[in-house]
């Protein structure tokens, strides 16, 4: 299991494709070069001004070192103004523990569910009945964010999985996502 960030960006109207092009051209390779595993990247099918993506790290110490290397490095310095100009909000980030997720080749639509269970044991029973290994189940990582330059949501306990499943009895948000293909 890795440390995974589920990042959901709200963008200025009409600039999602501009950010995706920049992201794919510069930021995927730039992050991989410092040891970050870039996972699935998605267009939110219900909001044309949202970009959703995942990145993973082996552990929290590696996360801190990799983020420091990327955000002080040449790729970010050269392209940060262009990236930031597309964004209204980049702070909607869940810090999770899980396997990460990359959609299978040719996937046309992917569902991601963000759930906030009130009883962890009851959720575990739900997951045992309705979620399999292919759902890539993630749980909130409660470690302190040791790279505060990039905020993460705190004070909540979330479960995130990918793919269709029976509705859970807890508050959820279901995302309909279209994979970005490089």
N, C-alpha and C positions, 0 to 999 in steps of 0.2 A: 504494500500500500504506500502511496506517495502523498505528499502534501500537494493539494490541487487548489488553484484559484479558479472560481467561476466568475468571470468578469462580464458585466452587462453594461454597455456604454449607451447613453442617450446622446444622440448626435443632433447637430443643427439640421433643419429640413434640407433634404436633397443632396447630402454629402456622403451618404453611406458608401457608395461605390468608390468615391475618392479615397476614403480611409481604407477600404479593403484593398485597393490597388497598392497603396503605400505600404500597408501592413504586409501583404504578400511579397512585395518586391524587396522591402528592407528589413522589416521587424522579425519575420520568421527566422531568417538566417542569422540576423544579428543576435537574437536571443539564444538560438541554438549554439552559437559560437561561444557563449559564456556558460553553457551547461544547463540551459532551461529547455525542458521538453514542451514544445508548443503542440497542444492538442487540437481538438475540433474548433473550427471557426465557422460562425453561422450568421445568416441574415435572419432576423426575427420576422416571420411571415405575417404577424399581426401588427407590426409597427415598423414602417419603412425607415424610421429614424433610430433604430436600435441595431447594435452589433454585439454579438455574444461570442465569447471565446473562453478556452481553458488553457492553462499552462500548469506544468507539474515539476516538482522538485523531489529529490530523494528524502529530504528532511528539512527541518526549519533552519538549521545552520547553513545548509547548502542554499536554501532560498535566499537568505540574507546576503550571502556572498555573491550569488548570481545576479540578484537585483542591483546590488551596489555596482557590480561590474558593468551591467547593461546601462543603467541610468547615469553613470558617469563616463560612459564610453563614447566612441566617435559616432556610432550609428544613431543613438538617441540624440546626441548633441546636434547632429546635422539635420535631423528630420522631426525633432520634437515640436517645433513651432507649427509646422504643417499639420501634424497629427492633432495637436491640441486645438488648432483652429476649427477642427471638425466637431469637437466635443462640447456638449452642454454639461455632461456629468460622467465621470469615469470612476466614481467612488462606490458604485453598487457592486461590491465584491464579497463573495463568500469564500472563506478559508476553510477548506475541506480536507478530509483524509479519505482516499479511495484510489481506485485503479486508473483514474484518468479516463478519457474517452476520445476516440477518433471514429467518426462514422465510417461504415463500410463503403468501399468504392461503389459509386453509382447510387448511393442513397439520395432519394429525392426530398424526403421530409423526415425530420427527426423530432420526436417529442422528448422534452425534458420536463421533469416534474420537480418542483421545489416544495417540500412538505415540512410542516412544523408540527411534529407529533407532541402531544402533551404527556403521553405515558410511554417511555422508551420500551418497556417490555411488551406492551401491546403493539407497538410498531414492529418489533422484532417478529412477533407472531404474524402480523400482516405481511412482512417481507418474506418470511418463510413460505407463505401460501401463494404470494402473487409475484414475487420478483426472483428472477434467476440470474445466473452469472452474466448473461448478456445485457442486463440492465445497468451494469456498472454503477452499483450503489455507492454513494459517498455520504459521509457524516461530517458534521461540523468538527473542525479542528479547534479546540479551545485554547491552544497555546497563544501566548501573547504575540501580537504582531511586532516582530523585531525589525521591521522596515517601515516605520511609521510615515515615511514620506508618501507611501501609498496606503491610504486607509482601507480597512476591511470592516464589514459589518460585524458588530459584537453584540453580546447579550441575547443571542437567539440560538436555538438548537434546531438545525435543519437537516433534512435528508434530501438528497438529490439523486435522481436516477434517470436513465435514458431509455426510451422505448415505451410502447403502450403497456398499460397495466390497469387492473381494476381500480376504480377511484378509492382513495383512502378516506377514512372518517375524520381526518384532521384538516386544518386549513392548508390549501395547496395553491400553487400557481403553476399552470401548465403552459409551457412554451412550445409553440410550433416553429421549428427552425429549419432553414434550408442550408445545407452545408456549402461552404465556400470551397470550390475546387481550385487547387493551384494551377 
